[in-house]
């Protein structure tokens, strides 16, 4: 993968599709996953420049996936933007276990995401 690849992980297919479309329009390559397990596997395989992930997903939620990524030497430096629909907040001590750079509340605009 190139240095401009973004991994989008969301179990809501329409959200993943819209995000991928907008990110591609901004000039990035995009790969997508439908849950945290698939996202973790793709992150290990492709080592994207950035991960945009939902918090609440089946199989492995976004936070648990981010902890695994942080603990893995091959993925520990990939920055993450976490999306949340239910106002989840993470304590600063939890953030230290991950590479989550910011939390964004749904709904959000694609423009806002691209700015970050």
Secondary structure, DSSP 8 states (H G I E B T S, - for coil): --TTEEEEE-SSHHHHHHHHHHHHHTT-EEEEESSHHHHHHHHHHH--SEEEEESS-SSS-HHHHHHHHHHSTTTTT-EEEEEESS-----HHHHTTS-EEEEEESS--HHHHHH-
